[in-house]
């Protein structure tokens, strides 16, 4: 099963790659470098398995010719689910590997920790895995695209469903 946010990264690369090849770090005439930071170690390491599904999806895209003829070079590092490690790995991806963007970074704390650094470099992060509403503040996080609905939106959706369902059940119980 492929990571649901992988399609977002592919779409973003497909849209920007023709226009900016040679003008943007991480995009050349032959490849597009995308970075990922995951907890491959420490207690949250099971979440790091998301990386394997993204890698599988990337490989299937590359097997079909890539994006506008460019292969995706997907580079990932372990942050052990520690925000200070996440910042160092983001720096490594941006400065050392010169990725075009980071993708599917996990957690509110990790994304908060890297946001200022990425913003200063003009680097974007797409499909972040956090339910915090703070990342919808475009002034604070102009180059961050969330991959989940906010916790507030999710709670409102569940509440509406439960109110409707429970109201129907109470009505049915009193009618019978």
C-alpha positions, 0 to 999 in steps of 0.5 A: 500500500502506498502512502496517501501523501505520496501523490501530493509530492508527485503532483507538486513535482510534476507541476513545478519541474518543467518550469524551474529545472535548473533554477531551483536546488534539487531539480535538474534535467535528469532528476528531482531530489526529495527528502524525507525525515522519519523515526527509523529508530527509537520508540516511534520507529514503527512509524518509519515504515511509512518511508518504505511505502513512499519509496515503493511509490517513487520506484513505480513512478521512476519505472514508468519514466519519472516526472517529465522525464526526470527520475525522483531521487528520494533521500531519507534520514532518521531523526529518532523522533527528536525535534533537534535531530529533525532540524539537523537532518533537514539541514543535511537534506537542504544543504548537503543533498540540496533537495527540492523539498521535504515530504511527509515529515512527522509530528507537530514538534518536528515540523515546528522545529524545522519550519523557521530553518526551512522558511529562511532557505525558501525550502518547502515541506509537503504533506506534513503529518500533523493535526495542528491548526498552526500549520494552516497559518500561511504567514507563519508557515508559507511553504508548508502544506499539511497532509492531514485535516486539523484536529479541530476539523476532525473533532467537528466532523466526528461530533456532527456524525455522533450527534446525528447518529445518536439523535436518530438512535434516541428517536428510534428507541422512543418510537419503538 
